[in-house]
Amino acid sequence: MRTTLAGIFCAFFLSALPVNAQDSTVVPLERETLGYGRLFTNDFLGDGEDRWRTGSYAMSRIRGYQWDGERPEAFSDLLEFRLRAEILAPDNLVTPAAGDRRYAGALSLGMHTHFQRGQTEMSLGADLVVTGPQTGLGAFQREAHKLLDVDVPTVLGNQIADGFHPGVTYEAGRPFRLSETAMVRPFVEMQVGAEDLVRIGADMIIGRFGQRDLFVRDVSSGQLYSAVRQGDQGTSFVVGGDIAKVDSSIYLPDANGYVLTDSRDRLRAGVHWQGERTGVFYGLTWLGREFEAQNDSQIVGSINLRLNF
């Protein structure tokens, strides 16, 4: 099973590599790769710890007919193929406190469509989340810690079990342009699957870069990463936040006595810089407590480096 998952990961990674740009004046008769996006998130890049929402990597490949700065009206014209890997862990990987969360490795593969109705932007998609030792993420972290000569996790025997969890995510947002270089976008989101939740929030982009890009939302941090670029260069600052009501989570099962917090809160900020061939994003996200026994909030950092040859 691990070999199969590794094969899927490698195949998706190779397919997400950039392709040569085509003449923008010609509307293709078939779908083409319009863009791709990646985001690496880790708490070591934030508060320097190794706990809870400790690390994730998201990768998106966008397929469609064209991109002119707005989502198409047709439901399935613009498709996103998404792959994610995430590790969740207790505060201490060697001697966790009683009641702390269990270790969890999760891989997900999904397809989402991005479209527009009037001025409302929407996305709808399905993901299959694979959990447990079969993902190989726990073994990967153990070997990485050995190599780095840091504490080797001893909690892998008590991780969330092997499983396959299909789910659906829907988001609707309405962008309001304050000027040519400032935009605010409130949104609502609903998820059913690995975690059942309803979320409401908003993001603001200030600056020239990204005003007409297609942004994808990172699942764990909520940070927006560019997946299709319109070509603007420059610097933009992003700020945002949201609050969610979580009904259930496979990572915090009721059977283990976990009590979810009344709300799950996130605050984030970051900066995008895009030059002629190189771009970079760095952001910080404050994550509130997810369950009652969690004794503190945390800060994670996210980074994305874009190189065009």
C-alpha positions in Angstrom: 0.0 0.0 0.0 2.8 2.4 0.8 4.4 1.7 -2.6 1.0 2.5 -4.3 0.7 5.8 -2.4 4.3 6.7 -3.2 3.6 6.0 -6.9 0.5 8.3 -6.8 2.5 11.0 -5.2 5.3 10.8 -7.7 3.0 10.7 -10.7 1.0 13.7 -9.5 4.3 15.7 -8.8 5.6 15.0 -12.3 2.3 16.0 -13.9 2.3 19.3 -11.9 5.5 20.5 -13.4 5.1 23.7 -15.5 4.5 23.6 -19.2 5.5 26.0 -21.9 3.2 29.0 -22.2 1.1 29.2 -25.3 -0.1 32.2 -27.3 -2.8 33.9 -25.1 -4.6 35.2 -28.1 -5.6 31.6 -29.1 -8.4 29.9 -27.2 -7.4 26.2 -27.0 -9.8 23.6 -28.1 -8.7 21.2 -25.4 -7.8 21.7 -21.7 -4.2 22.7 -20.9 -2.3 23.2 -17.7 -2.9 26.8 -16.7 -0.9 26.9 -13.6 0.3 25.2 -10.5 0.7 26.1 -6.9 2.5 24.7 -3.8 2.7 25.6 -0.2 4.8 24.1 2.6 3.7 24.8 6.2 5.5 23.9 9.4 5.4 25.1 12.9 9.2 25.3 13.0 8.8 28.2 10.5 6.5 29.8 13.0 6.9 29.4 16.8 9.8 26.9 16.4 7.9 24.0 18.0 7.1 20.5 16.7 3.5 19.9 17.8 -0.2 19.7 16.9 -0.6 21.0 13.3 3.1 20.4 12.9 3.5 20.2 9.1 1.8 19.9 5.7 2.6 20.2 2.0 -0.1 21.1 -0.5 0.3 20.9 -4.3 -2.3 22.0 -6.9 -2.4 21.6 -10.7 -5.0 23.7 -12.6 -6.4 22.5 -15.9 -8.7 24.5 -18.1 -9.3 26.2 -21.4 -8.1 29.7 -20.6 -7.6 32.2 -17.8 -8.5 35.8 -18.2 -8.4 36.9 -14.6 -11.9 35.6 -13.7 -13.4 32.2 -13.0 -15.5 30.7 -15.8 -19.3 30.5 -15.4 -19.3 26.8 -16.5 -19.2 24.4 -13.6 -16.5 22.1 -14.8 -14.3 24.3 -17.1 -11.6 25.0 -14.5 -10.4 21.9 -12.6 -7.9 21.7 -9.8 -6.1 18.4 -9.0 -4.9 18.6 -5.4 -2.5 16.5 -3.4 -1.8 17.1 0.3 0.3 15.5 3.0 -0.1 16.5 6.7 1.3 15.4 10.0 -0.6 16.1 13.3 1.1 15.3 16.6 0.9 15.7 20.3 2.9 18.4 22.1 5.6 16.0 23.0 6.6 13.2 20.6 8.3 11.1 23.3 6.2 11.6 26.5 2.8 13.2 25.5 0.6 14.6 28.2 -2.5 12.7 29.2 -5.4 13.7 26.9 -3.2 15.2 24.2 -4.0 14.4 20.6 -2.9 11.2 19.0 -0.3 11.2 16.2 -1.9 11.2 12.7 -0.4 11.0 9.2 -2.8 12.0 6.4 -2.5 12.0 2.6 -5.3 13.3 0.5 -6.0 13.3 -3.3 -8.8 15.4 -4.7 -10.4 17.2 -7.6 -12.1 20.6 -7.3 -13.8 22.9 -9.8 -13.6 26.7 -9.5 -16.4 28.7 -11.1 -18.4 31.9 -10.8 -22.1 32.9 -10.5 -22.5 36.7 -11.0 -20.0 38.2 -8.6 -19.9 35.2 -6.3 -16.8 33.0 -6.7 -17.3 29.3 -5.8 -15.4 26.1 -5.6 -16.7 22.6 -5.1 -14.6 19.4 -4.8 -14.1 15.9 -3.4 -11.1 14.5 -1.7 -10.1 11.1 -0.5 -8.1 11.3 2.8 -5.9 8.3 3.6 -4.8 8.0 7.3 -2.6 5.8 9.4 0.7 4.0 9.2 -0.1 3.0 5.6 0.7 6.6 4.5 4.4 6.2 5.6 4.4 9.7 7.0 5.2 8.5 10.6 8.1 6.5 9.4 9.3 9.4 7.3 9.3 11.7 10.3 11.1 9.1 12.4 13.9 8.7 9.9 14.1 12.5 9.4 14.5 13.1 13.1 17.2 10.4 13.3 19.0 12.2 10.5 18.7 15.6 12.2 19.7 14.1 15.6 16.5 15.4 17.3 13.9 13.6 19.4 12.7 10.4 17.6 8.9 10.0 17.9 7.9 7.1 20.1 4.2 7.8 19.8 3.8 6.1 16.4 2.2 3.0 18.0 -0.7 5.1 19.1 -1.5 6.9 15.9 -4.8 7.3 14.1 -5.5 4.0 12.4 -5.4 3.1 8.7 -8.5 4.4 7.0 -10.0 5.9 3.8 -12.2 8.9 4.3 -14.0 10.5 1.3 -15.2 14.1 1.7 -16.6 17.1 0.0 -15.6 20.8 0.4 -17.6 23.9 -0.8 -16.6 27.5 -0.6 -18.3 30.7 -1.8 -16.8 34.2 -1.6 -17.5 37.6 -2.9 -14.6 39.9 -3.8 -15.0 43.6 -3.2 -12.4 45.8 -5.0 -11.5 48.8 -2.9 -9.0 50.1 -5.6 -6.8 48.6 -8.3 -4.4 47.3 -5.7 -6.7 46.5 -2.8 -9.4 43.8 -2.5 -11.3 42.2 0.4 -13.1 38.9 0.0 -15.4 37.5 2.7 -16.2 33.8 2.3 -18.1 30.8 3.8 -16.9 27.2 3.7 -18.4 23.9 4.4 -16.6 20.5 4.8 -18.0 17.0 5.2 -15.6 14.0 5.5 -12.5 13.8 7.6 -13.7 16.8 9.5 -17.3 18.1 9.4 -17.3 21.9 9.8 -18.8 25.2 8.8 -16.4 28.2 8.5 -16.8 32.0 7.9 -14.0 34.5 7.3 -12.4 37.0 5.1 -9.1 37.8 3.3 -7.6 41.0 2.1 -4.9 41.5 -0.6 -3.1 44.8 -0.7 -0.6 45.3 -3.6 -0.3 44.8 -7.3 0.6 41.1 -7.3 -2.3 38.6 -7.3 -5.3 40.9 -7.9 -6.3 38.7 -10.9 -4.7 35.4 -9.9 -6.6 32.2 -9.0 -5.8 31.6 -5.4 -6.3 28.2 -3.6 -6.9 28.0 0.1 -4.5 25.8 2.2 -6.6 23.4 4.3 -4.6 23.5 7.6 -3.6 27.2 7.7 -6.2 28.9 5.5 -3.4 30.8 3.7 -4.0 31.6 0.0 -1.5 30.5 -2.5 -1.4 31.4 -6.2 -2.2 28.6 -8.6 -2.8 30.5 -11.8 -0.9 33.8 -12.4 -2.2 36.7 -14.5 1.4 38.0 -14.9 1.5 41.0 -12.6 4.8 41.6 -10.8 5.4 43.4 -7.5 4.7 42.9 -3.8 1.4 42.2 -2.1 0.4 41.8 1.6 -2.3 39.5 2.6 -4.2 39.4 5.9 -7.1 37.2 6.9 -8.9 35.3 9.5 -11.8 32.9 10.0 -13.8 31.0 12.6 -15.2 27.5 12.3 -17.7 25.3 14.1 -16.4 21.8 14.0 -19.0 19.0 14.5 -16.6 16.0 14.3 -13.0 15.1 13.4 -11.4 11.7 12.7 -8.2 13.2 14.2 -10.0 13.9 17.5 -12.4 10.9 17.9 -15.2 11.1 20.5 -14.4 7.5 21.4 -11.1 8.6 22.8 -12.8 11.2 25.0 -11.8 14.3 23.1 -14.0 17.4 23.5 -13.9 19.8 20.7 -13.6 23.5 21.4 -16.7 25.7 20.8 -14.9 27.3 17.8 -11.7 26.9 15.8 -10.1 30.2 15.1 -7.3 31.3 12.6 -5.6 34.6 12.0 -3.0 34.9 9.2 -0.8 37.4 7.4 1.8 37.1 4.7 3.7 38.8 1.9 4.0 37.8 -1.8 6.8 39.1 -4.0 6.9 38.4 -7.7 9.7 39.3 -10.1 10.2 38.5 -13.7 11.1 34.9 -13.2 11.2 34.4 -9.4 8.5 34.7 -6.8 8.3 34.0 -3.1 5.6 33.9 -0.4 6.0 33.8 3.4 3.2 33.9 5.9 2.4 33.3 9.5 -0.8 31.8 10.9 -2.1 31.8 14.5 -4.1 28.7 15.1 -6.4 28.6 18.1 -7.0 25.5 20.3 -8.9 22.6 18.6 -9.8 20.5 21.7 -10.3 21.3 25.3 -7.2 19.4 26.5 -4.9 21.4 24.2 -3.2 23.8 26.6 -2.1 26.5 24.1 -2.5 28.0 20.7 0.3 27.7 18.1 1.9 29.7 15.2 2.8 28.0 12.0 4.8 29.4 9.1 4.1 28.9 5.4 6.5 29.3 2.4 6.3 29.0 -1.3 9.1 29.6 -3.9 8.2 30.1 -7.5 10.9 29.6 -10.2 10.3 30.0 -14.0 12.9 28.9 -16.5 
